[in-house]
Structure formats: C-alpha cells, structure tokens
C-alpha cells in the first residue's frame, strides 16, 4: 500500500526557488570580471590600428581610392568561415585550461606576428602600386583581421558562459572600457611618436616610421594583456557549467547539432539583430575606409597620399579615434548603470549619435569640429560593440552559445562584404568623392537606428 505525501504550497515554492538557485549563475567577484576583460586592451589596440591606419597604409603604398573595397573583402569572408567553426568547436573543447581560453592562448601569438608583418608592407622593395605590394598588404590585412577576431571571440563567449543576467551590462561595459583604453593608446601612438620627433613621412610607397612603431608597440601590449587573462581566468568545468545553465549533459552529448540546424532554430532576436547589424556596419565601414581621404580633401585640401597634408590627416584621424575612445570609455560607465529593460532605447540612441558624427565628419572643413563630432561616434561605437551581444546572449539558454556567437559574426562580416562590393558601383557614381561615401554611411546608420524597433529580447 503506497503512502501519499502532501506538499504544501509554501514547500512547493521553496523547492522551486531551490532549483532555480541551483541553476542560476553566481555573482562574480570584481577581480574575476577584471581578469576576464583586461585582455581587451590589447585586442582593441589591434582593431584600432587597423581601423585608423588601414586606409592610410594602403593609399600610401599606391592603392587607388576606388579599389579600397578590395582590401575589406577578404577579412570578412574569412571571418564568416572561421568564427562559426571557432564557436562550434570551442563549445565542445573542455581542457585543463577551459574551453575558450585555449583559443586565446594559441591565437594571440599568431596575431602578434601578423601585427609585426603588416606595417612593413612598403619596406620590401615591391614597388609603388605593384601587384606584389598590394597582394602582400591584402593578405596581411586579412590575417590580422582574422586572428584579431580569434583573440576577441573568447572574451565574448566567456561573458555568455560565466556571467549572470544581472551582471551582463557590467561585464560588457568593462570589456568596452578596457577596449577603448587600448584604442586610445593605439590611435594616439602615431601622433605622439611624431611629436617626439619620429618621421611621419617616408619615401614614395613606404609606410612612415610612426605607423610601423605604433604597430610594434601594439603587438607587445596585445601579448602581455592577453596573458593576464589567460593565466587568471578559471572557466567552469563541464558539470558546473551544466548546473548553472540547466543543461542535461547526457542529452547534450547524445546529439551535437550542426551549424545549419542551429541556424534553423536560432532565436528570433538573432535574425532581428542581424538586420540592425547590416545597416550599422556599413556605416562603420564607410567611415573607417573614407574618413582620412575625406578630411585630407576637405580640411588639408589634398588628395595626394604622399603629401604631408594627407599624412597629417592620417595622424588627425588617429587623434579622433583616441578621442572617440575616451568618449566611449566614459559612456561605458554611464551605460553600466542602466537597467536591462532599457537596452533597446540605448541601442537606438547610440546608432543615431553615430549617424550624426558621420555626417559632420564627412562635410566639415574644420578639424576641431570633426574632432568634437567624434564624441558622438564614441557613443555609437560603444553601442554597436556591446548592445547586440547583450541582447543576443540574453536570448540564449547557454547551450551552443559559442556557436551562436560565431554565427552571429556573419552579421558583421556580410555587411562589410556587401558594402565593399557596393562601393565599386557607387563610388564612381558619386564622382569618386570619399565624403559622399561617408554620406551613404550616414544614411545606412540612420536606417539601423530605426531598425532596432523590430528586435525582441528574451528566450
């Protein structure tokens, strides 16, 4: 004869609360958050040098402005292939070092080597505008972008793996704060080195020493700061991870979904955020591609990449990049205090701020006005590198999170590919005007700001 046990509503509620507590991730101490975000300093030095100096380097070695789009095609193509695979396989990589940290451990030294290679593009005697010089530059740019992304991906995945929803705003903000600290240093380096007496010009087809040394310093910082994260972050073991995310390890081991099946079952926000990313990343890309040339023409009244005026515009864009990094860093402290239910509002706000900065920079004839406008660009850049990932990871259940973040990287890569291909058509139509290309970026960013309205957050 079986015995019937009656459970009171109070006891049932206590049991439910206990299960929820077992499956909720703990609040991390600040020292752990510091360790898992500090390495972003070096990673963003690499990205900032790429964004602020690529147009300058390629035009210095003889690239026609109408062909700049070619140099931004290969990196996103590689990213579309590598990032989803990196996410998928890191989801299953359980080692004594963790499952994300090993990719950072091996990716960082390679990224450092590529950073050292890139600025010497014009130093091997290939010849101004020669196919060898342009091929070397294209390959180096692609590899730098690829391995910089391999270094960045673990930080995003760690935030999804180890951080509860209450701390997500804090962690993503700290990531960006450290990133912009590195960006400030990277962007100012050519300008500072020039002020210290290093030559900011070189013979035709060669990259100035100020740019070469900026890359060498950036490579050293990337190595050191990444190792701080590598040796101070302890990831959850499989059992602990499964407990915190409510995952049945036996069911998970029984079937590993393909990337295609993950795409078919992606949360609604994945696709909605991809629409916003399309327009916002075209705006970013056209800014970093054409801003130096636009300012050289509008402010220094030159289109000759070998001229002192053009190189001064390159240095000034570096200063502007540092300035927007300061603005973004400060904005990070503000955003860290916002409430989770306000994310969509701040997403739109940031994109509209970015759009205003782009149109001012594209049209002004005063370098100080352009500098001031980039404070808004900093708010926008922080937003674009933070809010989509916060919204996406809040809509995931912890399973296959790395794979989804890798797949979501396609929403960053595709706009760059599309924007590059589109530039070959519209650049001649706009009279080969780099300023007008930035106007197109402004329009795209405005559309992105309105597109945030379609996004739904949550599982």
PyMOL commands that set and color helices and strands:
alter all, ss='L'
color gray80, all
select helices_A, chain A and resi 9-23+30-38+40-60+65-72+74-90+101-118+131-162+165-195+209-230+238-245+249-254+259-264+268-298+308-335+340-363+367-384+387-393+401-408+410-429+434-454
alter helices_A, ss='H'
color red, helices_A
deselect
rebuild
show_as cartoon
